[in-house]
């Protein structure tokens, strides 16, 4: 994956997290300072949380 591909994916994940009103991690880190793998993990966690609340 090229550097620009990585940045594009990071930007996409940050936009998706912002749509879910998530602007930082639970430990206070800003999204733009995270690695791609950390952003992927945050996105998966957030989607699981949304799904959990939707099932109630």
C-alpha positions as a Markdown table, in Angstrom:
| # | Residue | x | y | z |
|---|---|---|---|---|
| 1 | Unk | 0.0 | 0.0 | 0.0 |
| 2 | Unk | 1.5 | 3.4 | -1.0 |
| 3 | Unk | 1.8 | 6.3 | 1.4 |
| 4 | Unk | -1.0 | 8.1 | -0.4 |
| 5 | Unk | -3.3 | 5.0 | -0.2 |
| 6 | Unk | -2.7 | 4.8 | 3.5 |
| 7 | Unk | -3.5 | 8.5 | 4.0 |
| 8 | Unk | -6.7 | 8.2 | 1.9 |
| 9 | Unk | -7.8 | 5.2 | 4.1 |
| 10 | Unk | -7.0 | 7.1 | 7.3 |
| 11 | Unk | -9.0 | 10.1 | 6.1 |
| 12 | Unk | -11.9 | 7.9 | 5.2 |
| 13 | Unk | -11.9 | 6.2 | 8.6 |
| 14 | Unk | -11.6 | 9.6 | 10.4 |
| 15 | Unk | -14.6 | 10.9 | 8.5 |
| 16 | Unk | -16.6 | 7.7 | 9.3 |
| 17 | Unk | -15.7 | 8.1 | 13.0 |
| 18 | Unk | -16.7 | 11.8 | 13.0 |
| 19 | Unk | -20.1 | 10.8 | 11.5 |
| 20 | Unk | -20.5 | 8.6 | 14.6 |
| 21 | Unk | -19.5 | 11.6 | 16.7 |
| 22 | Unk | -16.2 | 10.1 | 17.7 |
| 23 | Unk | -13.4 | 12.7 | 17.8 |
| 24 | Unk | -10.8 | 11.0 | 20.0 |
| 25 | Unk | -10.1 | 7.6 | 21.4 |
| 26 | Unk | -11.3 | 6.5 | 24.9 |
| 27 | Unk | -7.8 | 7.2 | 26.2 |
| 28 | Unk | -7.9 | 10.7 | 24.8 |
| 29 | Unk | -5.7 | 10.4 | 21.7 |
| 30 | Unk | -6.7 | 12.5 | 18.7 |
| 31 | Unk | -7.8 | 10.5 | 15.6 |
| 32 | Unk | -5.3 | 12.2 | 13.3 |
| 33 | Unk | -2.4 | 11.0 | 15.4 |
| 34 | Unk | -3.3 | 7.3 | 15.2 |
| 35 | Unk | -1.7 | 4.7 | 12.9 |
| 36 | Unk | -3.9 | 3.1 | 10.2 |
| 37 | Unk | -4.2 | -0.1 | 12.3 |
| 38 | Unk | -5.3 | 1.9 | 15.4 |
| 39 | Unk | -7.9 | 3.8 | 13.3 |
| 40 | Unk | -9.2 | 0.5 | 11.8 |
| 41 | Unk | -9.5 | -0.9 | 15.3 |
| 42 | Unk | -11.4 | 2.2 | 16.6 |
| 43 | Unk | -13.7 | 2.0 | 13.6 |
| 44 | Unk | -14.5 | -1.6 | 14.1 |
| 45 | Unk | -15.1 | -1.0 | 17.8 |
| 46 | Unk | -17.4 | 1.9 | 17.1 |
| 47 | Unk | -19.4 | -0.1 | 14.6 |
| 48 | Unk | -19.8 | -2.9 | 17.0 |
| 49 | Unk | -21.0 | -0.5 | 19.7 |
| 50 | Unk | -23.6 | 1.1 | 17.3 |
| 51 | Unk | -24.8 | -2.4 | 16.4 |
| 52 | Unk | -25.1 | -3.4 | 20.1 |
| 53 | Unk | -27.2 | -0.3 | 20.8 |
| 54 | Unk | -29.4 | -0.8 | 17.7 |
| 55 | Unk | -30.3 | -4.3 | 18.9 |
| 56 | Unk | -32.0 | -3.1 | 22.1 |
